[in-house]
Amino acid sequence: MFLLALFFLSASLPFIHFPLTDGDIAHWVPVAKDIELHARFLTGIHDQAHGPLLAWITGIFAWILPSSFYLYSVFTIVLGLLGLRWVYLLSFQLFKSEKQALLSVVLASTSVAWVYLSRTPMYDWPAAIFIFGFCTYYTMYLQNKTLKHYFLAFLLASLATLSRFSIGLGLCLCYMALANYFLNRSVFLWIWESILLVCWAVGFNLPWLLGQTYAHGESFLNTFFYDNVGRYLKEPGDSIIRRDYYGFSLYVLVGALPYSALLAALLTLKSTYKTIKDNKNHWLLCAMWLPVLLVFSFSGHVKLGRYIAYVFPAMFVQLGAFVSVEFNSVTFFKRYRIVNTLIGVVLGLGLGILMAQFFKEADQNNTLTLGYIGLLAALLGYTSFLHFIKRVSFLNNPIQWSFGYAAIYGIFFTFMAYQVPLTPYLNVIRVQILGLI
C-alpha cells in the first residue's frame, strides 16, 4: 500500500491541473464532453472509431468537475495503480518470491515510462494495462486451473478491446497462442479458446458497434475498419512511413529510465539468456512483451511513443526477476558500472542533439529546459547512489528508497505545471483543451 500511495502522489502532484503534453487528447475530449452533457454512451460522437472506454470513463469523471484537467487523467492514474497490482501478482505467481515481486513493483512504479504514461491520458495505456491483466490472469489459469482467473482474463481482454479493438484482440490472441505452445497444451484447446475470446470480445463491443452504426451508418464502419486495420498498413493522413526500425528499442531504453543501464547491462550477460532458455516462466514473460517490440519495430509506424506502452508491464516483471538474481554478482556489477557510464554519456549527447534539433521549442522556455535536464540528472544520480553506494540496503528493502523517486517526480511535475502556460509549444494544447471543455 505504501508503494501504491507513493506512486499515486508521483502521478498526481500538483493536483491543480495536468500538464497536457500529448496532443492526442484533443481528439477524444469532445467525445468525453458529449458523454458528460448528453450521456450518449452508444450513439454519441466518436474519435476515429477508437474504443470508447477512455472517453466514457473520463466523461463520467467530468460530471464531477467539468473544467478540471486533473480529472481527465484520473482514469490513467488508477490504471497505473492497477497495473502495479498485477505486476506483483504475476511476479509472485511465476517466481513465488514476495521480495522479488516487490522489487518489480518498485522498478515499474519509479520508472519514467510508468509515471509518464499514467499522467498522459491516451488510448494505449488503458489497452496496455488490460492486456497485461489478461496475460496475468490467463497465466494464473494455466498454472492453477482456476475458472475465476479464466473469466477475469476474458473480461480484461474485452476491456482492452474497448480501448484499442484490433491491438487488444491481436495481442491477447498472440499471448494465448505462445503460452499454449510453451506449456504444450492441446492445439484443440488453444483453437477453442481463441474462438471463444474473439466471440467474447466482439460481443462485448457489439452494443457500441451497433449503436454507432445506427447513429452514423457507413461513415462509422469505414472509419472503424481503417482505424483497426488500414492505418497499420498505411500511415495516417499524409505522413510518410518512417524506416527507423531501431527507434522502438531506443524508446524502450528511454522509458526504462532510470534503469536503462540496468537493463542494458543484463542484456550483455550470457547468464541472462541461459536463464531465459532454461526457465519457461521467462518464456511466458517474453511472450507478453517481445512480440510487441518486434511487430512495431518492423512496422516503421510514426507513433512509437504511444505503442511502446504495451512493452513495459511484463518487461518490468522480468527485469525485477533478473535484478534479484544478478544484483550481488561481482561480474554483473563490473559490467553494470561500465554500461552505466556509457548510458549516461549517450543520454547526455542525445539530450544535446534533441535541444539542437528542437532549438526553437527549447528556447521558448529555458527554465523548463533546465527542468528536464534536472529531472534526468536527479533520477540518474539518485539511482547510481542507491545501486553503487547503498546496494545492499536497496536490494534488501527497495521500498524505503522509493520516497526519493516520488519526491523527484513530484517536484518536477509541480514545477512543470506552472511552466506549461509559459511555454507556447505546450500551452497550445492546454488552450485547445480549455476551449473544448
C-alpha positions as CSV (number, residue, x, y, z in Angstrom):
1,M,0.0,0.0,0.0
2,F,2.9,2.3,0.8
3,L,4.2,1.9,-2.8
4,L,0.8,2.5,-4.3
5,A,0.4,5.6,-2.2
6,L,3.8,6.9,-3.3
7,F,3.0,6.2,-6.9
8,F,-0.4,8.0,-6.6
9,L,1.4,11.1,-5.4
10,S,4.1,10.8,-8.1
11,A,1.4,10.6,-10.8
12,S,-1.0,13.2,-9.3
13,L,1.1,16.2,-8.0
14,P,0.3,19.0,-8.1
15,F,-3.4,18.1,-8.5
16,I,-4.3,21.5,-9.7
17,H,-4.1,20.6,-13.4
18,F,-2.5,18.1,-15.6
19,P,0.4,19.3,-17.8
20,L,-1.0,18.0,-21.0
21,T,1.9,17.1,-23.3
22,D,0.2,14.8,-25.7
23,G,-1.9,16.2,-28.4
24,D,-3.9,13.0,-28.9
25,I,-6.2,14.2,-26.0
26,A,-7.6,16.9,-28.3
27,H,-9.2,14.1,-30.4
28,W,-11.2,12.3,-27.7
29,V,-12.0,15.2,-25.2
30,P,-15.0,16.2,-27.4
31,V,-16.3,12.6,-27.1
32,A,-15.9,12.8,-23.3
33,K,-17.7,16.2,-23.3
34,D,-20.6,14.7,-25.2
35,I,-20.8,11.9,-22.7
36,E,-20.8,14.5,-19.9
37,L,-23.5,16.6,-21.4
38,H,-25.8,14.0,-23.1
39,A,-24.8,10.6,-21.7
40,R,-25.0,9.1,-25.2
41,F,-22.7,6.2,-24.5
42,L,-23.6,4.2,-27.5
43,T,-24.8,6.7,-30.2
44,G,-22.7,9.8,-29.4
45,I,-19.8,11.2,-31.4
46,H,-16.7,9.1,-31.8
47,D,-13.0,9.6,-32.4
48,Q,-11.7,7.8,-35.5
49,A,-13.6,4.7,-34.1
50,H,-11.1,4.2,-31.3
51,G,-12.6,2.2,-28.5
52,P,-14.9,4.3,-26.3
53,L,-13.7,3.2,-22.8
54,L,-11.4,6.2,-22.1
55,A,-13.9,8.7,-23.2
56,W,-16.7,7.0,-21.3
57,I,-14.9,6.9,-18.0
58,T,-13.5,10.4,-18.4
59,G,-16.9,11.8,-19.3
60,I,-18.3,10.3,-16.1
61,F,-15.5,11.9,-14.1
62,A,-16.2,15.2,-15.9
63,W,-19.7,15.3,-14.3
64,I,-18.0,16.0,-11.0
65,L,-15.8,19.0,-12.1
66,P,-16.1,19.7,-15.9
67,S,-13.1,22.1,-16.0
68,S,-10.6,20.1,-14.1
69,F,-7.6,18.9,-16.1
70,Y,-6.8,16.5,-13.3
71,L,-10.0,14.6,-13.6
72,Y,-9.1,14.0,-17.3
73,S,-6.1,12.0,-16.1
74,V,-7.5,10.2,-13.1
75,F,-8.5,7.1,-15.1
76,T,-5.0,6.5,-16.4
77,I,-3.5,7.1,-12.9
78,V,-5.9,4.4,-11.5
79,L,-4.9,2.1,-14.3
80,G,-1.2,2.7,-13.3
81,L,-2.1,1.6,-9.8
82,L,-4.0,-1.4,-11.1
83,G,-1.1,-2.4,-13.3
84,L,1.3,-2.3,-10.3
85,R,-1.0,-4.7,-8.5
86,W,-0.8,-7.1,-11.5
87,V,3.0,-6.7,-11.7
88,Y,3.1,-8.0,-8.1
89,L,0.6,-10.8,-8.7
90,L,2.3,-12.1,-11.9
91,S,5.8,-12.0,-10.4
92,F,4.6,-13.8,-7.3
93,Q,2.7,-16.4,-9.4
94,L,5.7,-17.2,-11.5
95,F,8.6,-17.0,-9.0
96,K,6.9,-17.4,-5.6
97,S,9.0,-14.7,-4.0
98,E,7.4,-11.7,-2.3
99,K,10.7,-9.9,-2.2
100,Q,11.2,-10.3,-5.9
101,A,7.6,-9.2,-6.6
102,L,8.0,-6.1,-4.6
103,L,11.3,-5.3,-6.4
104,S,9.5,-5.5,-9.7
105,V,6.8,-3.1,-8.4
106,V,9.5,-0.7,-7.2
107,L,11.2,-0.7,-10.6
108,A,8.0,-0.2,-12.5
109,S,6.4,2.5,-10.3
110,T,9.6,4.6,-10.2
111,S,10.3,4.4,-14.0
112,V,9.8,7.2,-16.4
113,A,7.5,5.1,-18.5
114,W,5.1,4.2,-15.8
115,V,4.9,7.7,-14.4
116,Y,4.6,9.4,-17.8
117,L,2.1,7.0,-19.3
118,S,-0.1,7.2,-16.2
119,R,0.0,11.0,-16.3
120,T,-0.8,11.2,-20.1
121,P,-4.3,10.2,-20.9
122,M,-4.2,8.3,-24.2
123,Y,-5.9,5.2,-25.6
124,D,-2.9,2.9,-25.4
125,W,-2.2,2.9,-21.7
126,P,-5.7,1.5,-20.8
127,A,-5.3,-1.1,-23.5
128,A,-1.8,-2.0,-22.4
129,I,-2.8,-2.4,-18.7
130,F,-5.9,-4.5,-19.5
131,I,-3.8,-6.7,-22.0
132,F,-1.3,-7.2,-19.2
133,G,-4.2,-8.0,-16.8
134,F,-5.4,-10.6,-19.3
135,C,-1.9,-12.1,-19.5
136,T,-1.6,-12.2,-15.7
137,Y,-4.9,-14.0,-15.1
138,Y,-4.6,-16.3,-18.1
139,T,-1.2,-17.4,-16.8
140,M,-2.7,-18.0,-13.4
141,Y,-5.5,-20.0,-15.0
142,L,-3.0,-22.1,-17.0
143,Q,-0.9,-22.8,-13.9
144,N,-3.7,-23.1,-11.3
145,K,-6.6,-24.3,-13.4
146,T,-9.0,-21.9,-11.7
147,L,-12.1,-20.8,-13.6
148,K,-12.2,-17.5,-11.7
149,H,-8.9,-16.5,-13.3
150,Y,-10.1,-17.7,-16.7
151,F,-13.2,-15.4,-16.6
152,L,-11.2,-12.5,-15.2
153,A,-8.8,-12.9,-18.1
154,F,-11.5,-12.8,-20.7
155,L,-13.2,-9.8,-19.0
156,L,-9.9,-7.9,-19.1
157,A,-9.3,-8.8,-22.7
158,S,-12.7,-7.4,-23.6
159,L,-11.9,-4.2,-21.7
160,A,-8.7,-4.0,-23.7
161,T,-10.6,-4.2,-27.0
162,L,-12.9,-1.4,-25.7
163,S,-9.7,0.8,-25.7
164,R,-8.0,-0.5,-28.8
165,F,-10.0,-3.1,-30.6
166,S,-7.5,-4.7,-33.0
167,I,-4.4,-4.2,-30.9
168,G,-6.1,-5.5,-27.8
169,L,-7.6,-8.6,-29.5
170,G,-4.4,-9.2,-31.5
171,L,-2.0,-9.1,-28.6
172,C,-4.2,-11.2,-26.3
173,L,-4.6,-13.9,-29.0
174,C,-0.8,-13.7,-29.6
175,Y,0.0,-14.4,-26.0
176,M,-2.6,-17.1,-25.8
177,A,-1.1,-18.9,-28.7
178,L,2.5,-18.6,-27.4
179,A,1.6,-19.6,-23.8
180,N,-0.3,-22.7,-25.1
181,Y,2.7,-23.6,-27.2
182,F,5.3,-23.1,-24.5
183,L,3.2,-25.2,-22.0
184,N,2.5,-28.0,-24.5
185,R,-1.3,-27.6,-24.3
186,S,-3.7,-29.2,-26.7
187,V,-4.0,-27.5,-30.1
188,F,-7.7,-28.1,-29.9
189,L,-7.9,-26.3,-26.6
190,W,-5.9,-23.3,-28.0
191,I,-8.2,-23.0,-31.1
192,W,-11.3,-23.3,-29.0
193,E,-10.2,-20.7,-26.5
194,S,-9.1,-18.4,-29.3
195,I,-12.5,-18.6,-31.0
196,L,-14.2,-18.1,-27.6
197,L,-12.0,-15.0,-26.9
198,V,-12.9,-13.5,-30.3
199,C,-16.6,-14.1,-29.8
200,W,-16.4,-12.7,-26.3
201,A,-14.6,-9.5,-27.4
202,V,-16.9,-8.9,-30.3
203,G,-20.0,-9.5,-28.1
204,F,-18.6,-7.1,-25.5
205,N,-18.2,-4.4,-28.2
206,L,-21.3,-5.2,-30.1
207,P,-23.7,-2.7,-28.3
208,W,-21.4,0.2,-29.1
209,L,-20.7,-1.0,-32.6
210,L,-24.5,-1.3,-33.3
211,G,-25.2,2.0,-31.7
212,Q,-22.6,3.8,-33.7
213,T,-23.7,2.1,-36.9
214,Y,-27.3,3.1,-36.2
215,A,-26.3,6.7,-35.5
216,H,-23.5,7.2,-38.1
217,G,-24.0,4.5,-40.7
218,E,-21.4,3.6,-43.3
219,S,-19.2,6.5,-42.2
220,F,-18.6,4.9,-38.9
221,L,-18.0,1.4,-40.4
222,N,-15.4,2.8,-42.9
223,T,-13.6,4.6,-40.1
224,F,-13.7,1.6,-37.8
225,F,-12.2,-0.6,-40.5
226,Y,-9.5,1.9,-41.3
227,D,-8.6,2.6,-37.7
228,N,-8.3,-1.1,-36.8
229,V,-6.8,-2.4,-40.0
230,G,-5.9,0.2,-42.6
231,R,-3.8,2.5,-40.5
232,Y,-1.3,-0.2,-39.8
233,L,-0.8,-0.8,-43.5
234,K,-0.5,2.9,-44.4
235,E,0.5,5.9,-42.3
236,P,-2.3,8.2,-41.1
237,G,-3.0,11.2,-43.3
238,D,-0.1,12.3,-45.4
239,S,2.6,11.0,-43.1
240,I,5.5,9.2,-44.7
241,I,6.5,5.8,-43.4
242,R,9.5,6.1,-41.1
243,R,12.1,3.4,-41.6
244,D,13.7,3.9,-38.2
245,Y,13.4,0.3,-37.2
246,Y,15.8,0.9,-34.3
247,G,13.5,3.6,-32.9
248,F,11.2,1.4,-30.8
249,S,14.2,-0.2,-29.0
250,L,15.5,3.3,-28.2
251,Y,12.1,4.2,-26.8
252,V,12.3,1.2,-24.5
253,L,15.6,2.3,-23.1
254,V,14.4,5.9,-22.6
255,G,11.1,4.6,-20.9
256,A,13.1,2.3,-18.7
257,L,14.9,5.3,-17.1
258,P,16.4,5.4,-14.6
259,Y,17.0,1.7,-15.0
260,S,18.2,1.8,-18.6
261,A,21.8,0.9,-17.7
262,L,20.5,-1.9,-15.5
263,L,18.5,-3.3,-18.5
264,A,21.3,-2.9,-20.9
265,A,23.9,-4.5,-18.6
266,L,21.7,-7.5,-18.1
267,L,21.4,-7.9,-21.9
268,T,25.2,-8.2,-22.2
269,L,25.3,-11.2,-19.8
270,K,25.3,-14.8,-21.1
271,S,23.6,-15.9,-17.9
272,T,20.6,-13.8,-18.8
273,Y,19.9,-15.8,-22.0
274,K,20.7,-19.1,-20.2
275,T,18.1,-18.3,-17.6
276,I,15.5,-17.5,-20.2
277,K,16.4,-20.7,-22.1
278,D,16.1,-22.9,-19.0
279,N,13.0,-21.3,-17.4
280,K,9.6,-21.5,-19.0
281,N,8.3,-18.7,-16.8
282,H,10.7,-16.4,-18.6
283,W,9.4,-17.7,-21.9
284,L,5.9,-16.6,-20.8
285,L,7.1,-13.2,-19.8
286,C,9.0,-12.8,-23.1
287,A,5.7,-13.7,-24.9
288,M,4.0,-10.8,-23.2
289,W,6.3,-8.1,-24.5
290,L,8.8,-9.2,-27.1
291,P,6.2,-9.7,-29.9
292,V,5.1,-6.1,-29.4
293,L,8.7,-4.9,-29.6
294,L,9.2,-6.9,-32.8
295,V,6.0,-6.0,-34.6
296,F,6.1,-2.3,-34.0
297,S,9.9,-2.1,-34.6
298,F,9.4,-3.5,-38.1
299,S,6.2,-1.5,-38.8
300,G,8.1,1.8,-39.1
301,H,5.0,3.5,-37.7
302,V,5.3,7.1,-36.5
303,K,3.5,6.8,-33.2
304,L,6.2,4.9,-31.3
305,G,5.7,6.9,-28.1
306,R,2.2,5.5,-27.7
307,Y,2.6,2.0,-28.9
308,I,5.6,1.5,-26.6
309,A,3.2,1.4,-23.7
310,Y,2.4,-2.3,-24.3
311,V,6.0,-3.3,-23.7
312,F,6.6,-2.1,-20.1
313,P,4.4,-4.1,-17.7
314,A,5.8,-7.6,-18.4
315,M,9.2,-6.2,-19.0
316,F,9.5,-4.8,-15.5
317,V,8.3,-8.1,-14.1
318,Q,11.2,-9.8,-15.9
319,L,13.7,-7.1,-15.0
320,G,12.9,-7.5,-11.4
321,A,13.4,-11.2,-11.7
322,F,16.9,-10.8,-13.2
323,V,17.9,-8.0,-10.8
324,S,17.0,-10.1,-7.8
325,V,19.4,-12.8,-9.0
326,E,22.3,-10.8,-10.5
327,F,22.4,-7.8,-8.3
328,N,25.0,-9.2,-5.9
329,S,27.2,-10.7,-8.7
330,V,30.7,-9.2,-9.0
331,T,30.8,-9.9,-12.7
332,F,27.4,-8.2,-13.2
333,F,28.5,-5.1,-11.3
334,K,31.7,-4.7,-13.2
335,R,29.6,-4.7,-16.4
336,Y,27.0,-2.5,-14.9
337,R,29.5,0.2,-13.9
338,I,30.8,0.4,-17.5
339,V,27.3,0.4,-19.1
340,N,26.0,2.9,-16.6
341,T,28.8,5.3,-17.6
342,L,28.2,4.7,-21.3
343,I,24.4,5.2,-21.0
344,G,25.0,8.5,-19.1
345,V,27.2,9.8,-21.9
346,V,24.8,8.6,-24.6
347,L,21.8,10.2,-22.8
348,G,23.8,13.5,-22.4
349,L,24.6,13.5,-26.1
350,G,21.1,12.6,-27.0
351,L,19.7,15.4,-24.9
352,G,22.1,17.8,-26.6
353,I,21.0,16.6,-30.1
354,L,17.4,17.0,-29.2
355,M,17.9,20.5,-27.9
356,A,19.7,21.4,-31.2
357,Q,17.0,19.8,-33.3
358,F,14.2,21.4,-31.4
359,F,16.1,24.6,-30.6
360,K,13.0,26.8,-31.2
361,E,10.9,24.8,-28.7
362,A,13.8,24.6,-26.2
363,D,14.4,28.3,-26.4
364,Q,10.7,29.1,-25.7
365,N,11.3,28.4,-22.0
366,N,14.9,27.9,-20.9
367,T,13.7,27.4,-17.4
368,L,11.6,24.4,-18.4
369,T,14.5,23.0,-20.5
370,L,16.7,23.2,-17.4
371,G,14.0,21.4,-15.5
372,Y,14.1,18.5,-18.0
373,I,17.9,18.3,-17.5
374,G,17.5,18.5,-13.7
375,L,14.9,15.6,-13.8
376,L,17.3,13.4,-15.8
377,A,20.3,14.2,-13.6
378,A,18.3,13.7,-10.4
379,L,16.9,10.3,-11.5
380,L,20.3,9.0,-12.7
381,G,22.2,10.4,-9.7
382,Y,19.8,9.0,-7.1
383,T,19.8,5.6,-8.8
384,S,23.6,5.5,-9.0
385,F,23.7,6.4,-5.3
386,L,21.3,3.5,-4.4
387,H,22.9,0.9,-6.7
388,F,26.6,1.6,-6.1
389,I,26.7,3.0,-2.5
390,K,23.5,1.7,-0.9
391,R,23.4,-1.6,-2.9
392,V,22.7,-4.0,0.0
393,S,20.1,-1.7,1.6
394,F,18.4,-1.2,-1.8
395,L,18.2,-4.9,-2.6
396,N,17.0,-5.9,0.9
397,N,14.4,-3.1,1.2
398,P,13.9,-1.2,-2.0
399,I,10.5,0.2,-0.8
400,Q,12.2,2.5,1.8
401,W,14.1,4.2,-1.0
402,S,11.0,4.8,-3.2
403,F,10.2,8.0,-1.4
404,G,13.2,9.7,-3.0
405,Y,11.8,8.9,-6.5
406,A,8.4,10.2,-5.6
407,A,9.9,13.4,-4.3
408,I,11.9,13.9,-7.6
409,Y,8.8,13.3,-9.8
410,G,6.5,15.3,-7.6
411,I,8.9,18.4,-7.6
412,F,9.4,18.2,-11.3
413,F,5.7,17.9,-12.3
414,T,4.7,20.6,-9.8
415,F,7.4,22.8,-11.4
416,M,6.2,21.8,-14.9
417,A,2.6,22.5,-14.2
418,Y,3.5,26.2,-13.6
419,Q,5.8,26.4,-16.5
420,V,3.4,24.9,-19.2
421,P,1.3,28.1,-19.5
422,L,4.6,30.0,-20.2
423,T,5.7,27.6,-22.9
424,P,4.0,28.2,-26.2
425,Y,4.6,24.7,-27.8
426,L,3.0,23.1,-24.7
427,N,0.4,25.7,-23.9
428,V,-1.2,25.4,-27.3
429,I,-2.5,22.0,-26.3
430,R,-3.7,23.3,-22.9
431,V,-5.5,26.3,-24.5
432,Q,-7.1,23.9,-27.0
433,I,-8.4,21.6,-24.3
434,L,-9.7,24.5,-22.3
435,G,-11.7,25.6,-25.3
436,L,-13.2,22.1,-25.7
437,I,-14.2,21.7,-22.1
